[in-house]
Amino acid sequence: MSTPLKVGLLGCGGISRVHMTPYLTHPDRVRLTAVCDMVEPLARDYAKDAGVDAVYTDLDDMLYNADIEAIDICTNHAAHAPITIAAARAGKHVLVEKAMANTLQACRDMIEETDKAGVTLMIAHHLRHSREATAVKRFIDEGSLGEIQAVRTHVTMGGGGGGRGGTRWSSDFNMGGGVLMLNSIHHIDLLRYYIGNVTRVMAIRKTAQPHMINGAEDLCAATLEFESGAIGGLFASWTTNETPERAAYLIFGTKGTVHSTSPENPRSSESPIPHFGTIKYALKDPDENLDFRNDADLQKLRHPQFDPIPTIEADQPTANFFVNEILYFADCCKTGKEPTSSGHDNIESMKVLFAIYESSRSGRAVDLADL
């Protein structure tokens, strides 16, 4: 049996708490051996709850003196690139929270330095590691939906994405970004995972609320063209009241449709940060003789039966996508396998964001190949 991957966690704020679970529940595969935060009481509280003795307030001190093989980065987005580069130069594997970085050049620098050091770089897009997403990916790859023709996604939330009036994390582009960087990147990445890369973007992006600063947006509408030929629509808003379906996506294929539903429970041990509820699908009636002029046939076409997409538990070890994600990262580090959301892969998700920014600025469509 191989030894567990030894990890040091940096940044003991909100998202780090849901990263703790796999370290507590699967110490045979991944073990948290050090914790670091510039706010020492925060680091000590986290270490106490995680059962970790080694506490640091300086990154370099942890990188070069702690008993670690990898680092789990849970800081603001602007800090991702310098921390990743420092970790790579220290010979440590890197798991970094989404979004990858705040500039495209920073993303490229992260890839260059981790490649040069020969260490694993994985972007923590946890939705890829849910049982539902795995089932949808399998469904598409097996051809069950036929050729994917179109996709649609939206995020509609009140209160600036971080409570009434927002928070510095959600309202400052230099911290967590805006509605795109903080929320819609989940959906952009998931749709890329399902159907492939985006090649062209046309977008409008606006800042409507006064608490949004440094260019962070709270409104966006974009049209996406995928390499496969599929088209997509994206809408994101933090200016609305809360809606019954605050986040959703749909996938339209020649043989059927997939759509997400709202979370049934706001929070649970299995889904600590819920994004979607049950993912459902409906296949088109294979009878090519259906007649639009016949009422019974028209009802079949207009009201297909949507059922929960079948998941196979063996596809993901647990129902908690954060646990699955970190166990997968540990396996990649141990085996040398490139993660599905490696830096090389995930820069393509970031290009969609930066293409949206550029298209909104210029008023023109942007080809991602030009970025």
For each residue, the residues with C-beta under 8 A, 3 or more apart:
1: 28
2: 334
3:
4: 27 28 29 30 31 330
5: 29 30 31 69 70 93 329 330 333 334
6: 31 33 67 68 69 70
7: 23 30 31 32 33 34 68 69 70 71 72 95 330
8: 32 33 34 35 36 54 56 62 63 66 68 70 71 72 92
9: 12 16 19 32 34 35 36 46 50 71 72 74
10: 36 37 59 62 71 72 73 74 75 83
11: 15 16 36 37 73 74 75 79
12: 9 16 35 36 37 39 42 43 45 46 74
13: 16 37 42 74 75
14: 17
15: 11 18 19 74 97
16: 9 11 12 13 19 20 46 72 74
17: 14 20 46
18: 15 21 272 273 322
19: 9 15 16 22 23 72 74 322 326
20: 16 17 23 24 32 46 49 50
21: 18 24 25 269 272 320 322 323
22: 19 25 26 30 320 322 323 326 327
23: 7 19 20 26 27 30 31 32 50 326
24: 20 21 27 50 51
25: 21 22 323
26: 22 23 29 30 323 327
27: 4 23 24 30 31
28: 1 4
29: 4 5 26 327 330 331
30: 4 5 7 22 23 26 27 326 327 329 330
31: 4 5 6 7 23 27
32: 7 8 9 20 23 35 50 51 52 72
33: 6 7 8 52 54 66 67 68
34: 7 8 9 52 54 55 56 62 66 67 68
35: 8 9 12 32 43 46 47 50 52 54 55 56
36: 8 9 10 11 12 43 55 56 57 58 59 61 62
37: 10 11 12 13 40 42 43 46 57
38: 57 58
39: 12 42 43 57
40: 37 43 44 55 57
41: 44 45
42: 12 13 37 39 45 46
43: 12 35 36 37 39 40 46 47 55 56 57
44: 40 41 47 48 55
45: 12 41 42 48 49
46: 9 12 16 17 20 35 37 42 43 49 50 52
47: 35 43 44 50 51 52 53 54 55
48: 44 45 51
49: 20 45 46
50: 9 20 23 24 32 35 46 47
51: 24 32 47 48
52: 32 33 34 35 46 47 55
53: 47
54: 8 33 34 35 47 62 66 67
55: 34 35 36 40 43 44 47 52
56: 8 34 35 36 43 59 61 62 65 66
57: 36 37 38 39 40 43 61
58: 36 38 61 62
59: 10 36 56 62 63 83 86
60: 63 64 86 90
61: 36 56 57 58 64 65 66
62: 8 10 34 36 54 56 58 59 65 66 68 71
63: 8 59 60 66 68 71 86 87 90 92
64: 60 61 90
65: 56 61 62
66: 8 33 34 54 56 61 62 63
67: 6 33 34 54
68: 6 7 8 33 34 62 63 71 92
69: 5 6 7 92 93 333
70: 5 6 7 8 92 93 94 95 120 329 330 333
71: 7 8 9 10 62 63 68 83 87 92 93 94 95
72: 7 8 9 10 16 19 32 95 326
73: 10 11 79 80 83 84 87 94 95 96 97
74: 9 10 11 12 13 15 16 19 97
75: 10 11 13 79 80 83 97
76: 79 80 169 174 175 176
77: 80 99 100 101 102 175 176 177 181
78: 81 101 102 174 175
79: 11 73 75 76 82 83
80: 73 75 76 77 83 84 96 97 100 101 102 106 110
81: 78 84 85 101 102 103 106 107 109 110
82: 79 85 86
83: 10 59 71 73 75 79 80 86 87 96
84: 73 80 81 87 88 94 96 110 113 114 121
85: 81 82 88 89 109 110 113
86: 59 60 63 82 83 89 90
87: 63 71 73 83 84 90 92 93 94 119
88: 84 85 91 92 94 110 113 114 116 117 119 121
89: 85 86 113 117
90: 60 63 64 86 87
91: 88 117 119
92: 8 63 68 69 70 71 87 88 119
93: 5 69 70 71 87 119 120 121 329 333
94: 70 71 73 84 87 88 110 114 119 120 121 122
95: 7 70 71 72 73 122 124 326 329
96: 73 80 83 84 100 110 121 122 123 124
97: 15 73 74 75 80 123 124
98: 123 124 125 185 186 189
99: 77 102 177 181 182 185 349 350 353
100: 77 80 96 106 107 110 123 343 346 347 349 350
101: 77 78 80 81 106 107 110 350
102: 77 78 80 81 99 106 173 174 177 181
103: 81 106 107 354
104: 107 108 347 350 351 354 371
105: 108 109
106: 80 81 100 101 102 103 109 110
107: 81 100 101 103 104 110 111 343 346 347 350
108: 104 105 111 112 347
109: 81 85 105 106 112 113
110: 80 81 84 85 88 94 96 100 101 106 107 113 114 121 343
111: 107 108 114 115 121 343 344 347
112: 108 109 115 116
113: 84 85 88 89 109 110 116 117
114: 84 88 94 110 111 117 119 120 121 343
115: 111 112 118
116: 88 112 113
117: 88 89 91 113 114
118: 115
119: 87 88 91 92 93 94 114
120: 70 93 94 114 329 332 333 336 338 339 342
121: 84 88 93 94 96 110 111 114 339 342 343
122: 94 95 96 329 332 339 341 342 343
123: 96 97 98 100 339 341 342 343 345 346 349
124: 95 96 97 98 325 329 341
125: 98 128 186 189 190 193 325 341 346 349
126: 129 130 273 321 322 324 325
127: 130 133 186 189 190 275 321
128: 125 133 189 190 193 325 340 341
129: 126 133 134 316 321 322 324 325 328
130: 126 127 133 134 316 321 324
131: 134 135 311 312 313 315 316 319
132: 135 136 276 278 279 309 311
133: 127 128 129 130 136 137 190 193 194 279 321
134: 129 130 131 137 138 311 312 315 316
135: 131 132 138 139 279 309 310 311 312 315
136: 132 133 139 140 194 251 258 279 309
137: 133 134 140 141 193 194
138: 134 135 141 142 315
139: 135 136 142 144 145 258 281 309
140: 136 137 143 144 145 148 194 195 251 253
141: 137 138
142: 138 139
143: 140 146 255
144: 139 140 255 256 281 283
145: 139 140 148 251 253 254 255 256 257 258 281
146: 143 253 254 255 256
147: 228 253 254
148: 140 145 151 194 195 226 228 230 251 252 253
149: 229 230 231 252 253 254
150: 230 231 232 233 251 252
151: 148 191 194 195 224 226 230 231 232 233 249 250 251 252
152: 232 233 234 249 250 252
153: 184 187 188 191 232 233 234 235 248 249 250
154: 234 235 236 247 248 249
155: 179 183 184 187 235 236 237 246 247
156: 235 236 237 240 243 245 246 247
157: 161 179 183 237 238 240 242 246 247
158: 164 238 239 240 241 242
159: 162 163 164 165 166 238
160: 163 164 165 166 167 170 171 209 211 212 218 238
161: 157 166 170 171 178 179 182 183 218 238
162: 159 166 167 169 170 171
163: 159 160 166 167
164: 158 159 160
165: 159 160 211
166: 159 160 161 162 163 170 171 209 211 212 238
167: 160 162 163 170 171
168: 171 172 175
169: 76 162 172 175 176 182
170: 160 161 162 166 167 175 176 177 178 182 216 238
171: 160 161 162 166 167 168 175 178 209 211 212 213 216
172: 168 169 175 176 213 214 216
173: 102 177 178 181 213 214 215 216
174: 76 78 102 214
175: 76 77 78 168 169 170 171 172
176: 76 77 169 170 172 181 182
177: 77 99 102 170 173 180 181 182 216
178: 161 170 171 173 181 182 207 212 215 216 217 218 238
179: 155 157 161 182 183 184 217 218 219 220 236 237 238
180: 177 183 184 185 205 217 220 236 353 356
181: 77 99 102 173 176 177 178 184 185 216 353
182: 99 161 169 170 176 177 178 179 185
183: 155 157 161 179 180 186 187 236 247
184: 153 155 179 180 181 187 188 220 234 236
185: 98 99 180 181 182 188 189 349 353
186: 98 125 127 183 189 190 275
187: 153 155 183 184 190 191 234 247 249
188: 153 184 185 191 192 198 234 349 352 353
189: 98 125 127 128 185 186 192 193 341 346 349
190: 125 127 128 133 186 187 193 194 249
191: 151 153 187 188 194 195 232 249 251
192: 188 189 195 196 197 198 348 349 352
193: 125 128 133 137 189 190 340 341
194: 133 136 137 140 148 151 190 191 251
195: 140 148 151 191 192 226 228 230 251
196: 192 226 227 228
197: 192 226 227 348 368
198: 188 192 201 224 225 226 227 232 348 351 352 355 368
199: 225 226 227 367 368 369
200: 224 225 355 365 366 367 368
201: 198 222 223 224 225 352 355 356 359 365 366 368
202: 222 223 359 364 365 366
203: 220 221 222 223 234 355 356 359 360
204: 220 221 222 360
205: 180 217 219 220 222 356 357 360
206: 217 218 219 220 360
207: 178 212 215 216 217 218 219
208: 212 218 219 239
209: 160 166 171 212 218 238 239
210:
211: 160 165 166 171
212: 160 166 171 178 207 208 209 216 217 218
213: 171 172 173 216
214: 172 173 174
215: 173 178 207
216: 170 171 172 173 177 178 181 207 212 213
217: 178 179 180 205 206 207 212 220 236
218: 160 161 178 179 206 207 208 209 212 237 238 239
219: 179 205 206 207 208 236 237 238 239
220: 179 180 184 203 204 205 206 217 234 235 236 237 356 360
221: 203 204 233 234 235 236
222: 201 202 203 204 205 233 234 235 356 359
223: 201 202 203 231 232 233 234
224: 151 198 200 201 231 232 233 234 352
225: 198 199 200 201 229 230 231 232
226: 148 151 195 196 197 198 199 229 230 231 232
227: 196 197 198 199
228: 147 148 195 196
229: 149 225 226
230: 148 149 150 151 195 225 226
231: 149 150 151 223 224 225 226
232: 150 151 152 153 191 198 223 224 225 226
233: 150 151 152 153 221 222 223 224
234: 152 153 154 184 187 188 203 220 221 222 223 224 356
235: 153 154 155 156 220 221 222
236: 154 155 156 179 180 183 184 217 219 220 221
237: 155 156 157 179 218 219 220 240
238: 157 158 159 160 161 166 170 178 179 209 218 219
239: 158 208 209 218 219
240: 156 157 158 237 243
241: 158
242: 157 158 246
243: 156 240 246
244: 262
245: 156 248 261 262
246: 155 156 157 242 243 262
247: 154 155 156 157 183 187 260 262 275 276
248: 153 154 245 259 260 261 262 276
249: 151 152 153 154 187 190 191 259 260 276
250: 151 152 153 257 258 259 260
251: 136 140 145 148 150 151 191 194 195 257 258 259
252: 148 149 150 151 152 257
253: 140 145 146 147 148 149 256 257 258
254: 145 146 147 149 284
255: 143 144 145 146 283 284
256: 144 145 146 253 281 282 283 284 304
257: 145 250 251 252 253 281 282 304 306
258: 136 139 145 250 251 253 279 280 281 309
259: 248 249 250 251 279 280 281 306
260: 247 248 249 250 276 277 279 280
261: 245 248 276 277 278 279 280
262: 244 245 246 247 248 276 277
263: 266 271 274 275 276 277
264: 277 278
265: 268 271 274
266: 263 274
267: 271 272 273 274
268: 265 271 272 274
269: 21 272 320
270: 318 319 320
271: 263 265 267 268 274 319 320 321
272: 18 21 267 268 269 320 322
273: 18 126 267 322
274: 263 265 266 267 268 271 277
275: 127 186 247 263
276: 132 247 248 249 260 261 262 263 279
277: 260 261 262 263 264 274
278: 132 261 264 308 309
279: 132 133 135 136 258 259 260 261 276 308 309
280: 258 259 260 261 306 307 308 309
281: 139 144 145 256 257 258 259 306 307 309
282: 256 257 304 305 306 307
283: 144 255 256 286 304
284: 254 255 256 304
285: 290 300 301 304
286: 283
287: 290
288:
289:
290: 285 287 294 297 300 301
291: 294 297
292: 297 298 301
293: 298
294: 290 291 297 298
295: 298 299
296: 299 300
297: 290 291 292 294 300 301
298: 292 293 294 295 301 302
299: 295 296 302 303
300: 285 290 296 297 303 304
301: 285 290 292 297 298 304
302: 298 299
303: 299 300
304: 256 257 282 283 284 285 300 301
305: 282
306: 257 259 280 281 282
307: 280 281 282
308: 278 279 280
309: 132 135 136 139 258 278 279 280 281
310: 135
311: 131 132 134 135 315
312: 131 134 135 315
313: 131 316
314:
315: 131 134 135 138 311 312
316: 129 130 131 134 313 319 321 324
317: 323 324 327
318: 270 323 324
319: 131 270 271 316
320: 21 22 269 270 271 272 323 324
321: 126 127 129 130 133 271 316 324 325
322: 18 19 21 22 126 129 272 273 325 326
323: 21 22 25 26 317 318 320 326 327
324: 126 129 130 316 317 318 320 321 327 328
325: 124 125 126 128 129 321 322 328 329
326: 19 22 23 30 72 95 322 323 329 330
327: 22 26 29 30 317 323 324 330 331
328: 129 324 325 331 332 339
329: 5 30 70 93 95 120 122 124 325 326 332 333 339
330: 4 5 7 29 30 70 326 327 333 334
331: 29 327 328 334 335 337
332: 120 122 328 329 335 336 337 338 339
333: 5 69 70 93 120 329 330
334: 2 5 330 331
335: 331 332
336: 120 332
337: 331 332
338: 120 332 342 344
339: 120 121 122 123 328 329 332 342 345
340: 128 193 345
341: 122 123 124 125 128 189 193 345 346
342: 120 121 122 123 338 339 345 346
343: 100 107 110 111 114 121 122 123 346 347
344: 111 338 347
345: 123 339 340 341 342 348 349
346: 100 107 123 125 189 341 342 343 349 350
347: 100 104 107 108 111 343 344 350 351
348: 192 197 198 345 351 352 368
349: 99 100 123 125 185 188 189 192 345 346 352 353
350: 99 100 101 104 107 346 347 353 354
351: 104 198 347 348 354 355 368 371
352: 188 192 198 201 224 348 349 355 356 368
353: 99 180 181 185 188 349 350 356 357
354: 103 104 350 351 357 358 371
355: 198 200 201 203 351 352 358 359 366 368 371
356: 180 201 203 205 220 222 234 352 353 359 360
357: 205 353 354 360 361
358: 354 355 361 362 366 371
359: 201 202 203 222 355 356 362 363 364 365 366
360: 203 204 205 206 220 356 357 363
361: 357 358
362: 358 359 366
363: 359 360
364: 202 359
365: 200 201 202 359
366: 200 201 202 355 358 359 362 370 371
367: 199 200 370
368: 197 198 199 200 201 348 351 352 355 371
369: 199
370: 366 367
371: 104 351 354 355 358 366 368
